[in-house]
């Protein structure tokens, strides 16, 4: 038996596990309640946020070089707004809090010209609302607050080509939905999780304009991060759990089985942070508060999901045997 055949007979694995891991990345501006999404070139655009005041600053982070760059500032200082990248590569920022309070303004960022334009306002002032881009390129917003103590279950869909808003089915009651997580699933449905003092989970089908209850979170959770991973599961990170406990816990939702599982905790507690899935399938988490004491953060972390990848060595050995 030659060395190649022996190696195969010895049981070289066809796959090798890649474990979950969190890696510290370059610090950005100290912010919480900011907007963040991935641009077509793979960089990440972070906008506005709060650290004692609302800010207009926009920065981009490059995962290839682990560096931050200054971008055109928002037209208005905003925090607790929502943000998502559209299918054409532009970025839509909606609502939030401005210096005068609740805000229904909408801005569109062009990465090509590094500039902002104003779009038609939201039907209702909204902050702490959810938002994600659906597969058809429209933007779906959910819930939020529209004034001190006034929450909503209202949902709207924005279409860029017509610069228009349409009312969609409200989130099921009886509670308003505020400071929840939202992302779009692989099948095109939107998934929302938690919210202030809530553990509820719902998926929304735009074609049917209907909501479906899904398996609840293990605990109430809000001001957490959420993004859909490349394998279709959904990563939920940190937030305020059970009403007040700042958390570093991670849970992962599998839409195929409608079940939740625990993930590798973040290195530190964090809430009010921003989160997005990068092109390579890793997840970038930035900003927020690292404790419940008003300590705003500019730190960032990159999460590598666990996976099982082909072993190049085995593939090469099989190819050798086939050719000899």
Backbone bond lengths (Angstrom), bond angles and torsions (degrees), N, CA, C in turn:
res aa  C-N    CA-C-N  psi(-1)  N-CA   C-N-CA  omega(-1)  CA-C   N-CA-C  phi
1 X - - - 1.478 - - 1.529 107.91 -
2 X 1.376 116.58 126.01 1.465 118.04 -180.00 1.528 109.74 -77.43
3 X 1.327 114.43 174.70 1.468 119.92 -173.32 1.524 112.05 -62.85
4 X 1.338 116.56 -36.44 1.463 119.86 -178.09 1.522 110.34 -67.27
5 X 1.355 116.10 -48.72 1.459 119.66 179.43 1.523 111.07 -62.29
6 X 1.339 115.83 -36.56 1.463 119.56 179.20 1.533 110.80 -63.74
7 X 1.344 114.72 -41.09 1.465 118.36 -178.93 1.525 110.74 -62.34
8 X 1.330 116.07 -40.19 1.462 119.55 178.24 1.524 110.69 -66.65
9 X 1.316 115.04 -43.89 1.463 119.15 -179.52 1.525 111.28 -63.97
10 X 1.324 116.29 -28.46 1.463 120.41 -179.53 1.521 112.31 -73.27
11 X 1.351 116.54 -8.60 1.464 119.02 172.64 1.512 114.99 92.19
12 X 1.333 117.79 40.72 1.465 119.65 173.23 1.528 107.97 -59.05
13 X 1.304 119.58 126.32 1.467 120.52 -174.53 1.529 111.86 -67.03
14 X 1.337 114.77 145.69 1.461 119.78 176.91 1.515 111.25 -73.15
15 X 1.313 116.29 -26.91 1.458 120.79 179.79 1.517 109.82 -136.88
16 X 1.308 114.96 156.80 1.464 120.19 175.75 1.524 108.37 -128.25
17 X 1.335 118.65 139.48 1.463 120.49 -179.70 1.524 111.37 -76.26
18 X 1.321 116.03 141.18 1.460 122.63 171.89 1.523 106.71 -108.62
19 X 1.319 118.88 114.68 1.466 120.39 -174.16 1.527 112.11 -76.48
20 X 1.335 115.08 158.60 1.464 120.44 171.20 1.525 109.00 -62.99
21 X 1.321 115.83 144.85 1.459 119.60 176.11 1.525 109.16 -156.84
22 X 1.337 116.02 143.70 1.464 123.10 172.18 1.528 108.57 -107.59
23 X 1.320 116.95 135.47 1.461 122.20 -178.91 1.521 109.35 -128.12
24 X 1.338 117.28 129.97 1.459 121.32 177.83 1.516 109.91 -67.71
25 X 1.339 116.31 137.91 1.464 122.06 177.27 1.528 109.12 -121.73
26 X 1.314 116.35 178.58 1.467 121.56 -173.56 1.528 111.58 -61.71
27 X 1.333 115.57 139.30 1.458 120.68 176.79 1.525 110.64 -68.33
28 X 1.328 115.32 144.67 1.457 121.36 172.54 1.513 109.83 -111.55
29 X 1.337 116.36 -159.82 1.451 120.88 175.57 1.533 109.60 -65.42
30 X 1.308 116.27 148.03 1.461 121.19 178.02 1.520 108.75 -74.74
31 X 1.333 116.62 113.95 1.459 121.49 -173.89 1.536 111.23 -153.54
32 X 1.311 116.31 152.76 1.452 122.30 162.24 1.529 107.30 -133.17
33 X 1.334 116.67 166.32 1.465 122.32 177.02 1.523 112.29 55.82
34 X 1.334 115.62 44.03 1.453 122.32 178.86 1.522 110.34 -100.38
35 X 1.335 116.35 172.86 1.456 121.81 172.63 1.514 110.30 -103.83
36 X 1.347 117.71 150.69 1.456 119.71 -179.05 1.526 110.14 -158.76
37 X 1.338 116.20 139.41 1.463 121.59 175.73 1.525 109.14 -161.25
38 X 1.332 116.06 164.71 1.460 122.16 -175.83 1.529 110.47 -91.00
39 X 1.331 116.32 133.81 1.463 122.45 177.86 1.535 110.37 -86.96
40 X 1.334 117.99 165.44 1.466 120.58 -178.03 1.526 114.88 -58.70
41 X 1.343 117.90 -27.04 1.464 120.27 -179.84 1.529 112.68 -84.44
42 X 1.345 117.09 4.59 1.460 121.03 178.40 1.506 114.70 91.55
43 X 1.337 117.64 -9.52 1.459 119.73 175.60 1.523 109.73 -78.65
44 X 1.330 115.39 167.91 1.463 122.11 -175.92 1.521 108.85 -114.43
45 X 1.338 116.81 129.33 1.461 121.18 176.97 1.521 109.32 -100.91
46 X 1.348 116.29 122.57 1.456 122.86 176.89 1.519 108.47 -114.10
47 X 1.337 116.92 132.00 1.463 120.88 -173.35 1.523 111.88 -128.57
48 X 1.343 114.53 143.17 1.456 121.52 171.59 1.510 113.52 58.20
49 X 1.327 115.88 -144.56 1.451 121.91 -179.43 1.512 112.17 113.40
50 X 1.323 114.71 178.19 1.466 121.84 -173.67 1.520 110.47 -132.24
51 X 1.321 115.51 134.99 1.463 122.24 170.98 1.520 107.51 -153.31
52 X 1.336 115.25 62.47 1.452 121.21 -173.72 1.516 112.15 98.32
53 X 1.331 116.40 -28.23 1.453 124.34 175.31 1.520 108.62 -147.85
54 X 1.351 115.67 164.50 1.452 119.83 170.58 1.519 109.81 -80.27
55 X 1.331 116.86 152.32 1.460 121.20 -175.03 1.528 111.10 -131.03
56 X 1.335 114.55 154.29 1.464 121.66 176.10 1.525 112.04 -95.74
57 X 1.308 117.65 -12.91 1.468 122.14 -170.17 1.521 112.41 -58.57
58 X 1.341 115.31 138.53 1.462 122.38 172.48 1.519 108.47 -125.38
59 X 1.325 116.21 138.00 1.451 122.14 178.98 1.525 109.16 -136.36
60 X 1.325 116.02 152.46 1.465 119.69 173.41 1.521 109.33 -117.88
61 X 1.320 114.95 143.02 1.463 121.38 177.44 1.518 108.64 -113.24
62 X 1.336 115.86 132.86 1.462 122.42 -178.71 1.527 108.95 -104.19
63 X 1.336 118.52 112.92 1.469 119.53 -178.94 1.519 113.01 -66.76
64 X 1.330 118.20 -23.08 1.465 120.53 -179.36 1.523 111.51 -71.68
65 X 1.337 116.81 -35.13 1.468 120.85 -177.02 1.525 112.85 -111.93
66 X 1.348 116.79 -7.78 1.458 122.26 -177.56 1.529 110.70 54.44
67 X 1.335 116.06 48.35 1.462 121.75 -179.93 1.526 110.11 -133.38
68 X 1.332 114.94 154.49 1.456 122.87 177.72 1.523 110.53 -104.77
69 X 1.344 116.41 146.70 1.464 121.79 177.19 1.523 109.14 -133.97
70 X 1.333 116.54 148.50 1.463 121.76 179.24 1.518 110.72 -79.56
71 X 1.339 115.78 136.47 1.457 122.55 176.67 1.525 109.40 -121.81
72 X 1.325 116.70 172.73 1.461 121.05 179.85 1.524 110.31 -58.18
73 X 1.319 115.17 134.62 1.464 120.15 -177.17 1.526 111.57 -72.68
74 X 1.319 115.52 152.67 1.454 120.97 171.58 1.527 110.46 -57.39
75 X 1.326 118.18 147.74 1.467 119.64 176.90 1.526 113.44 -64.67
76 X 1.336 116.74 -24.62 1.461 122.71 -177.77 1.522 109.15 -134.22
77 X 1.316 116.92 141.47 1.463 119.85 174.35 1.515 109.16 -66.06
78 X 1.335 117.19 123.58 1.454 122.15 -174.36 1.527 111.52 -135.47
79 X 1.315 114.72 149.58 1.459 122.02 165.59 1.526 107.79 -150.75
80 X 1.325 115.58 165.21 1.460 121.83 -174.11 1.528 111.71 56.46
81 X 1.324 116.02 30.84 1.454 122.49 175.26 1.525 109.40 -94.30
82 X 1.325 116.71 178.34 1.466 121.33 177.93 1.523 109.00 -123.51
83 X 1.327 115.89 153.83 1.467 120.76 -174.15 1.511 110.36 -149.33
84 X 1.329 116.72 140.94 1.459 120.74 172.25 1.522 109.48 -154.57
85 X 1.327 115.52 151.36 1.465 122.19 177.90 1.521 109.12 -88.47
86 X 1.329 116.16 133.95 1.456 122.09 -178.62 1.525 110.26 -88.04
87 X 1.317 115.74 170.01 1.466 120.27 -176.61 1.518 112.91 -64.85
88 X 1.342 117.99 -23.33 1.463 120.20 179.20 1.526 112.27 -87.97
89 X 1.334 117.01 1.86 1.458 121.37 177.27 1.509 114.90 95.73
90 X 1.328 117.79 -11.16 1.458 120.16 175.90 1.527 109.84 -76.74
91 X 1.321 116.25 168.83 1.469 121.44 -174.94 1.519 109.10 -124.89
92 X 1.327 116.62 128.50 1.458 122.10 179.80 1.522 110.19 -104.51
93 X 1.327 115.66 124.95 1.464 123.34 175.98 1.514 107.87 -113.25
94 X 1.331 117.14 128.91 1.458 121.54 -175.83 1.518 111.81 -127.51
95 X 1.349 114.65 141.85 1.450 121.86 170.32 1.517 114.18 58.49
96 X 1.326 114.80 -144.77 1.453 121.49 -177.86 1.516 111.41 103.20
97 X 1.313 114.25 -172.52 1.458 120.73 173.77 1.515 108.67 -107.09
98 X 1.314 116.12 132.63 1.458 122.56 173.52 1.528 107.78 -110.40
99 X 1.326 116.39 -176.27 1.463 120.10 -177.60 1.522 111.28 -61.12
100 X 1.344 117.05 -28.27 1.460 120.88 -177.60 1.526 112.52 -90.24
101 X 1.332 118.30 -0.49 1.458 121.48 -179.78 1.513 111.34 116.46
102 X 1.347 116.79 -147.02 1.450 121.34 -179.41 1.522 111.74 -57.13
103 X 1.322 115.85 151.02 1.466 120.57 -170.31 1.519 108.57 -140.99
104 X 1.348 116.38 142.23 1.459 119.80 175.95 1.527 112.30 -119.90
105 X 1.324 116.30 15.39 1.462 120.69 179.92 1.523 112.38 -68.92
106 X 1.321 115.62 155.44 1.467 122.64 179.98 1.526 108.08 -134.46
107 X 1.325 116.34 131.77 1.454 122.37 179.84 1.520 110.39 -127.43
108 X 1.316 115.02 145.60 1.466 121.69 178.42 1.526 108.86 -119.50
109 X 1.336 115.30 126.51 1.472 121.29 179.87 1.517 109.97 -102.71
110 X 1.337 116.20 132.52 1.460 122.05 174.32 1.525 109.19 -103.71
111 X 1.343 118.51 115.51 1.467 119.13 176.33 1.522 112.62 -70.00
112 X 1.320 117.12 -18.21 1.467 120.91 179.11 1.521 110.82 -71.52
113 X 1.325 116.06 -44.59 1.470 120.14 -178.53 1.524 112.70 -102.37
114 X 1.348 117.94 -4.38 1.463 122.51 -176.68 1.520 110.06 51.94
115 X 1.336 115.96 54.79 1.461 120.59 -176.77 1.519 110.28 -146.99
116 X 1.349 115.12 158.80 1.459 122.98 -179.59 1.522 110.43 -112.38
117 X 1.320 117.33 143.58 1.457 123.03 171.28 1.526 108.72 -127.84
118 X 1.321 115.87 153.39 1.464 121.48 179.98 1.521 109.93 -90.28
119 X 1.324 116.27 135.97 1.457 122.29 178.05 1.537 109.51 -116.60
120 X 1.344 115.33 174.89 1.458 119.28 -179.61 1.524 111.12 -58.15
121 X 1.315 115.71 137.12 1.463 121.44 -176.51 1.522 111.93 -67.06
122 X 1.318 115.61 157.60 1.462 121.85 173.84 1.535 109.64 -64.06
123 X 1.334 117.42 152.11 1.471 119.49 177.44 1.527 113.32 -62.90
124 X 1.327 116.88 -24.94 1.461 121.51 -176.21 1.515 108.60 -140.13
125 X 1.320 116.71 137.78 1.458 119.05 172.88 1.519 109.43 -55.74
126 X 1.323 116.73 130.98 1.464 119.29 -176.44 1.517 110.45 -141.53
127 X 1.315 115.91 133.75 1.456 121.46 167.67 1.518 107.68 -143.44
128 X 1.313 115.37 157.68 1.465 122.41 -170.64 1.533 110.97 58.16
129 X 1.308 116.46 33.52 1.458 121.52 178.76 1.523 110.06 -97.90
130 X 1.325 116.25 169.83 1.456 121.40 177.35 1.518 110.57 -100.51
131 X 1.333 115.51 157.59 1.466 119.73 179.70 1.518 110.08 -159.64
132 X 1.324 115.72 140.68 1.463 120.81 170.83 1.521 108.82 -155.71
133 X 1.334 115.48 156.48 1.456 121.79 177.26 1.520 108.95 -88.78
134 X 1.328 116.60 125.40 1.450 121.11 178.29 1.531 110.17 -79.46
135 X 1.317 117.11 167.38 1.463 120.61 -174.18 1.524 113.19 -62.96
136 X 1.335 117.41 -25.61 1.466 119.70 179.32 1.517 112.78 -83.83
137 X 1.338 116.56 1.57 1.455 120.89 176.57 1.507 114.89 94.40
138 X 1.327 118.23 -8.60 1.458 120.17 174.56 1.528 109.51 -76.74
139 X 1.317 115.56 163.30 1.465 121.54 -178.17 1.525 108.96 -113.82
140 X 1.325 115.96 132.28 1.457 122.61 -175.71 1.517 108.88 -113.30
141 X 1.340 117.00 122.58 1.463 121.66 178.80 1.530 109.48 -113.87
142 X 1.338 115.69 146.02 1.462 120.74 -173.89 1.520 111.23 -135.82
143 X 1.341 115.34 133.58 1.451 122.15 168.50 1.514 115.21 57.40
144 X 1.315 115.02 -149.01 1.452 122.53 -179.97 1.519 112.40 105.25
145 X 1.321 115.44 -173.86 1.457 123.64 176.51 1.522 108.97 -109.43
146 X 1.337 116.66 149.28 1.457 119.23 176.10 1.526 112.12 -125.84
147 X 1.303 116.90 9.67 1.456 122.26 175.52 1.515 108.46 177.77
148 X 1.323 117.74 172.43 1.475 119.92 -179.07 1.526 111.63 -57.97
149 X 1.329 115.93 109.83 1.444 120.36 177.89 1.506 115.82 81.54
150 X 1.337 117.73 0.79 1.456 120.69 -177.59 1.523 109.49 -108.07
151 X 1.321 115.50 111.38 1.450 120.27 -179.55 1.512 111.27 -108.15
152 X 1.318 115.39 171.97 1.455 120.11 -177.33 1.524 110.78 -143.83
153 X 1.307 116.03 156.45 1.457 123.44 170.20 1.531 110.75 -108.44
154 X 1.328 116.00 7.03 1.464 121.37 -174.77 1.518 111.87 -68.70
155 X 1.330 115.83 147.35 1.459 122.68 179.58 1.527 109.67 -132.42
156 X 1.320 115.45 146.54 1.458 120.57 -177.45 1.527 109.84 -139.56
157 X 1.329 114.82 155.88 1.463 121.15 176.87 1.520 108.86 -123.94
158 X 1.344 114.92 130.63 1.464 120.89 -179.92 1.526 109.84 -108.03
159 X 1.340 115.58 132.89 1.463 122.17 176.92 1.514 108.89 -114.17
160 X 1.314 116.84 118.38 1.465 121.26 -175.39 1.527 111.77 -65.96
161 X 1.332 118.09 -40.66 1.471 120.76 -174.53 1.526 112.36 -61.35
162 X 1.333 116.73 -30.20 1.466 120.60 178.60 1.531 112.34 -107.97
163 X 1.337 116.71 -2.26 1.463 122.61 -178.59 1.531 110.06 49.46
164 X 1.342 115.27 49.76 1.459 119.03 -173.39 1.525 111.49 -136.76
165 X 1.336 114.92 156.61 1.455 123.54 179.35 1.526 110.13 -113.25
166 X 1.327 116.72 143.08 1.459 122.38 176.15 1.522 109.10 -129.89
167 X 1.324 116.61 140.86 1.455 121.78 177.80 1.522 110.04 -77.89
168 X 1.324 115.88 135.30 1.459 121.54 178.63 1.524 109.42 -120.64
169 X 1.337 116.68 175.57 1.459 120.99 -177.90 1.528 110.81 -59.04
170 X 1.324 115.70 135.24 1.464 120.47 -179.51 1.526 110.89 -70.55
171 X 1.319 115.83 154.88 1.464 121.21 173.25 1.529 108.38 -60.92
172 X 1.341 118.72 136.50 1.471 120.21 -179.73 1.522 111.97 -56.87
173 X 1.336 115.89 143.67 1.455 121.98 -179.55 1.516 111.75 -85.94
174 X 1.334 115.93 -168.44 1.460 123.95 11.43 1.527 114.19 -89.78
175 X 1.335 118.18 -11.08 1.459 120.32 -172.95 1.531 111.60 -87.46
176 X 1.330 115.74 148.07 1.459 120.12 168.22 1.526 108.22 -66.09
177 X 1.329 116.18 161.79 1.463 120.10 -177.93 1.530 107.98 -120.42
178 X 1.328 117.45 115.57 1.462 123.66 -171.34 1.520 109.85 -139.42
179 X 1.325 117.13 139.34 1.467 122.42 176.14 1.526 111.48 57.63
180 X 1.313 116.09 37.50 1.455 122.73 -179.31 1.523 110.04 -94.67
181 X 1.338 116.06 173.95 1.452 121.18 174.49 1.517 110.26 -99.22
182 X 1.332 116.73 151.90 1.464 120.26 177.44 1.523 110.01 -150.81
183 X 1.330 116.20 138.76 1.467 122.22 172.00 1.518 108.00 -156.22
184 X 1.319 116.04 163.08 1.458 121.52 -179.77 1.520 109.69 -96.89
185 X 1.334 116.15 131.62 1.453 121.97 -179.44 1.531 110.77 -80.01
186 X 1.327 115.35 168.71 1.458 120.63 -178.96 1.521 112.13 -61.70
187 X 1.336 117.82 -30.29 1.464 120.83 -179.25 1.523 112.73 -83.35
188 X 1.329 117.39 1.71 1.454 121.96 177.69 1.505 115.00 96.31
189 X 1.333 118.38 -11.35 1.462 120.82 176.76 1.529 109.66 -73.00
190 X 1.329 116.30 152.85 1.460 121.47 172.31 1.516 108.87 -94.46
191 X 1.327 117.06 139.77 1.464 122.30 178.01 1.518 108.59 -116.76
192 X 1.343 116.14 126.49 1.459 120.04 174.05 1.522 108.30 -115.63
193 X 1.337 115.47 145.35 1.461 120.98 -175.80 1.516 110.48 -134.43
194 X 1.333 115.83 137.84 1.448 121.50 171.14 1.516 113.74 64.47
195 X 1.304 115.84 -142.30 1.454 124.01 -171.70 1.508 108.68 122.25
196 X 1.304 117.17 170.10 1.458 121.36 -174.52 1.525 111.21 -55.02
197 X 1.347 114.59 113.86 1.466 123.72 179.77 1.521 113.13 60.68
198 X 1.328 116.94 31.73 1.456 121.95 180.00 1.525 110.27 -127.95
199 X 1.331 115.53 149.82 1.463 121.63 172.22 1.521 110.27 -119.96
200 X 1.331 116.99 10.33 1.463 121.28 -174.06 1.531 111.47 -70.02
201 X 1.322 115.33 152.84 1.459 122.50 175.19 1.529 107.51 -137.06
202 X 1.332 116.01 130.42 1.454 121.25 178.60 1.521 109.84 -133.93
203 X 1.325 115.65 149.38 1.460 120.61 168.95 1.518 108.84 -114.54
204 X 1.323 115.12 146.88 1.467 121.50 -177.34 1.518 109.82 -120.35
205 X 1.334 116.47 127.59 1.459 122.53 176.08 1.519 108.41 -104.19
206 X 1.333 116.47 116.38 1.453 120.04 -174.03 1.522 112.15 -71.34
207 X 1.331 117.89 -35.51 1.468 120.29 -179.31 1.526 110.96 -61.31
208 X 1.325 116.47 -37.49 1.465 121.64 179.72 1.524 112.17 -94.24
209 X 1.341 116.51 -9.48 1.465 121.85 -175.98 1.521 110.07 50.28
210 X 1.340 115.43 51.44 1.467 120.38 -173.41 1.520 110.86 -142.81
211 X 1.337 115.09 149.82 1.449 123.98 178.78 1.529 110.88 -105.03
212 X 1.346 115.90 147.72 1.457 122.15 176.33 1.527 108.67 -131.63
213 X 1.333 117.10 130.95 1.461 120.73 176.57 1.524 109.89 -70.86
214 X 1.313 116.07 138.15 1.465 123.06 177.86 1.528 109.62 -120.01
215 X 1.323 115.83 174.93 1.469 120.08 -179.95 1.523 110.44 -57.05
216 X 1.329 115.82 130.79 1.463 120.68 -176.06 1.522 112.01 -72.25
217 X 1.324 115.16 158.93 1.454 121.24 169.76 1.528 110.18 -61.75
218 X 1.335 116.50 159.65 1.462 119.38 179.74 1.514 112.41 -69.60
219 X 1.347 116.97 -25.91 1.457 122.69 178.16 1.521 109.00 -144.34
220 X 1.327 116.86 164.03 1.456 118.87 170.40 1.530 108.58 -61.82
221 X 1.319 115.75 145.15 1.467 119.88 -176.13 1.528 108.50 -156.95
222 X 1.333 116.70 133.54 1.466 120.38 174.35 1.522 109.71 -148.26
223 X 1.351 115.12 169.06 1.475 121.55 -173.66 1.523 110.76 55.57
224 X 1.329 116.96 35.49 1.459 122.71 179.99 1.523 110.05 -100.95
225 X 1.326 115.48 172.61 1.454 121.54 174.65 1.515 110.26 -99.17
226 X 1.337 116.23 150.87 1.464 119.85 178.28 1.521 109.68 -152.34
227 X 1.337 116.26 137.13 1.463 121.16 171.43 1.521 108.95 -157.21
228 X 1.336 115.39 152.20 1.456 121.88 178.72 1.521 109.50 -87.02
229 X 1.323 116.55 131.44 1.463 121.53 -179.22 1.531 110.31 -85.12
230 X 1.313 115.64 167.39 1.469 120.86 -177.01 1.531 112.69 -65.05
231 X 1.343 117.80 -23.75 1.463 119.79 178.34 1.525 112.54 -86.50
232 X 1.341 117.05 3.43 1.451 121.81 177.35 1.506 115.35 94.73
233 X 1.325 118.30 -12.41 1.461 120.55 175.80 1.529 109.63 -77.43
234 X 1.317 116.29 168.54 1.463 121.83 -175.51 1.518 109.45 -122.55
235 X 1.323 116.44 126.54 1.461 123.00 -179.09 1.516 109.48 -98.06
236 X 1.335 116.40 124.40 1.460 123.68 176.57 1.524 107.99 -116.85
237 X 1.334 116.59 129.10 1.464 120.40 -172.75 1.528 111.75 -128.05
238 X 1.314 115.41 138.57 1.457 122.67 168.53 1.513 114.13 56.95
239 X 1.334 115.19 -144.25 1.447 122.26 -178.98 1.512 112.15 96.75
240 X 1.306 114.81 -170.04 1.459 122.72 175.90 1.522 107.68 -102.50
241 X 1.316 115.95 115.95 1.461 122.73 -175.04 1.528 109.01 -105.93
242 X 1.313 115.57 138.90 1.469 122.19 179.82 1.524 111.64 56.96
243 X 1.340 114.74 36.17 1.452 120.26 171.31 1.507 116.48 94.26
244 X 1.340 118.43 -36.79 1.461 118.29 -173.61 1.522 114.30 -148.54
245 X 1.323 119.11 -12.03 1.455 120.88 -173.08 1.528 110.92 -82.53
246 X 1.328 115.44 114.00 1.456 119.39 176.30 1.526 108.82 -65.41
247 X 1.317 116.49 132.03 1.460 119.78 -169.64 1.525 111.84 -121.25
248 X 1.333 115.17 151.77 1.459 121.15 168.22 1.530 110.18 -115.19
249 X 1.331 116.47 10.39 1.456 120.71 -176.72 1.526 111.07 -70.76
250 X 1.317 114.95 154.86 1.461 123.35 179.22 1.518 108.46 -130.15
251 X 1.319 116.75 132.59 1.455 121.62 174.60 1.522 108.95 -129.24
252 X 1.330 115.56 149.44 1.467 121.70 -174.79 1.525 108.97 -126.24
253 X 1.330 115.36 128.51 1.461 121.28 -179.02 1.531 109.76 -102.49
254 X 1.337 115.86 133.50 1.458 122.11 176.52 1.530 108.48 -108.13
255 X 1.334 118.47 107.78 1.469 119.73 -178.75 1.521 112.83 -65.16
256 X 1.323 117.81 -25.91 1.464 120.50 -178.34 1.522 112.07 -66.90
257 X 1.333 116.30 -34.15 1.468 120.60 -178.63 1.527 112.57 -111.66
258 X 1.347 116.54 -4.58 1.468 121.88 -177.82 1.523 110.50 54.01
259 X 1.333 115.13 49.09 1.463 120.90 -179.24 1.522 110.71 -134.34
260 X 1.334 115.29 156.86 1.459 123.49 176.78 1.532 109.91 -112.04
261 X 1.327 115.50 145.35 1.460 122.00 175.54 1.521 108.93 -137.62
262 X 1.325 115.89 154.80 1.455 120.15 177.88 1.517 111.49 -76.50
263 X 1.324 116.46 147.14 1.453 122.41 175.03 1.516 110.57 -119.39
264 X 1.319 116.64 178.90 1.463 121.47 179.63 1.522 109.69 -67.84
265 X 1.335 118.86 121.92 1.468 120.40 -178.81 1.526 112.38 -59.99
266 X 1.326 115.57 153.96 1.460 120.67 173.31 1.531 109.65 -66.07
267 X 1.329 116.94 158.02 1.464 118.94 179.65 1.525 113.56 -62.86
268 X 1.340 117.58 -26.81 1.466 120.85 -179.66 1.514 109.21 -144.91
269 X 1.337 116.08 157.37 1.461 119.76 175.61 1.528 109.49 -62.00
270 X 1.342 115.22 149.84 1.465 118.86 -177.43 1.537 108.61 -161.89
271 X 1.331 116.27 136.86 1.462 119.89 171.46 1.534 108.93 -147.16
272 X 1.333 115.44 161.92 1.461 119.49 -175.66 1.514 111.83 68.38
273 X 1.332 117.14 22.03 1.457 121.76 -177.60 1.527 110.72 -93.86
274 X 1.313 115.60 171.55 1.461 122.40 176.39 1.519 108.98 -109.87
275 X 1.326 116.17 150.87 1.464 120.88 -175.79 1.517 110.12 -148.60
276 X 1.339 116.34 139.92 1.457 120.55 176.59 1.518 109.76 -153.01
277 X 1.329 116.73 150.05 1.457 122.30 177.60 1.524 109.48 -89.64
278 X 1.322 116.60 127.66 1.461 121.94 -178.92 1.528 110.98 -81.73
279 X 1.328 115.26 169.03 1.467 120.71 -177.16 1.524 112.39 -60.58
280 X 1.339 117.50 -31.11 1.460 120.18 -177.70 1.531 112.76 -84.32
281 X 1.332 117.11 3.36 1.462 121.02 178.49 1.509 115.08 92.56
282 X 1.328 117.87 -8.54 1.460 119.97 173.79 1.522 108.89 -79.45
283 X 1.321 116.46 169.89 1.463 121.79 -175.95 1.521 109.12 -122.94
284 X 1.331 115.98 135.56 1.456 122.44 179.51 1.522 108.87 -107.87
285 X 1.344 116.21 125.73 1.463 123.44 -179.90 1.523 107.59 -120.81
286 X 1.331 115.97 132.31 1.468 118.76 -173.04 1.525 111.19 -146.47
287 X 1.349 115.19 143.51 1.454 122.07 170.35 1.511 113.20 75.72
288 X 1.335 115.28 -157.68 1.454 122.05 -178.33 1.513 111.80 92.22
289 X 1.317 115.06 -160.10 1.453 122.17 172.65 1.515 108.29 -115.84
290 X 1.324 115.58 137.13 1.457 120.07 -179.24 1.517 111.92 -89.13
291 X 1.320 117.19 -5.50 1.463 122.08 176.18 1.509 107.25 -159.78
292 X 1.307 116.51 169.62 1.452 119.86 -178.40 1.510 113.63 -86.62
293 X 1.321 117.78 32.45 1.456 120.88 -174.02 1.521 112.76 -117.41
294 X 1.338 117.65 19.73 1.456 120.12 -178.65 1.510 113.30 77.94
295 X 1.328 117.69 19.00 1.467 121.57 179.34 1.520 109.13 -89.95
296 X 1.334 117.16 96.15 1.452 121.13 179.80 1.526 109.88 -72.61
297 X 1.314 115.52 150.44 1.459 119.79 -173.23 1.526 111.82 -122.85
298 X 1.322 115.07 145.18 1.460 121.40 170.41 1.514 111.27 -115.33
299 X 1.331 116.53 10.79 1.460 120.70 -177.91 1.524 111.02 -78.08
300 X 1.320 115.62 159.15 1.460 120.63 177.65 1.523 109.59 -140.98
301 X 1.316 114.60 155.43 1.458 121.98 179.19 1.528 108.55 -138.50
302 X 1.323 115.34 149.48 1.461 121.22 175.64 1.526 108.55 -117.86
303 X 1.331 115.74 129.73 1.462 122.09 -175.34 1.517 110.05 -106.74
304 X 1.329 116.00 128.42 1.466 123.22 173.69 1.518 108.31 -102.34
305 X 1.353 118.22 112.77 1.467 118.73 178.06 1.521 111.03 -66.48
306 X 1.315 116.05 155.98 1.456 119.48 173.46 1.520 109.36 -70.11
307 X 1.326 116.17 148.12 1.462 120.54 179.19 1.516 108.52 -159.79
308 X 1.310 114.81 171.46 1.454 121.28 174.63 1.518 107.95 -124.65
309 X 1.320 116.52 114.47 1.459 121.56 -175.05 1.529 110.81 -109.17
310 X 1.330 117.49 152.46 1.468 120.06 174.85 1.520 111.44 -59.95
311 X 1.323 116.04 145.23 1.457 120.84 176.62 1.530 108.72 -89.51
312 X 1.340 119.03 115.45 1.462 119.67 -177.58 1.532 112.77 -57.98
313 X 1.321 116.91 -33.76 1.460 119.63 -178.94 1.513 112.52 -61.03
314 X 1.299 117.36 -43.10 1.457 120.10 -179.46 1.525 110.50 -67.03
315 X 1.324 117.12 -41.23 1.451 119.73 179.11 1.526 110.64 -60.01
316 X 1.323 115.97 -41.56 1.460 119.21 179.44 1.528 111.24 -65.38
317 X 1.342 115.99 -39.73 1.474 119.12 179.43 1.521 111.62 -65.58
318 X 1.317 117.31 -41.93 1.463 120.28 178.44 1.513 110.49 -63.85
319 X 1.319 116.58 -39.54 1.454 119.92 177.40 1.519 112.28 -63.62
320 X 1.320 115.25 -38.77 1.478 120.30 178.32 1.523 110.75 -62.32
321 X 1.350 115.76 -46.64 1.454 118.80 -178.85 1.528 111.72 -64.85
322 X 1.324 117.05 -35.91 1.463 119.66 -179.75 1.520 111.23 -66.32
323 X 1.319 116.19 -29.97 1.466 120.19 -176.71 1.528 112.70 -91.92
324 X 1.321 118.60 -4.81 1.468 120.75 -175.17 1.528 111.44 -128.67
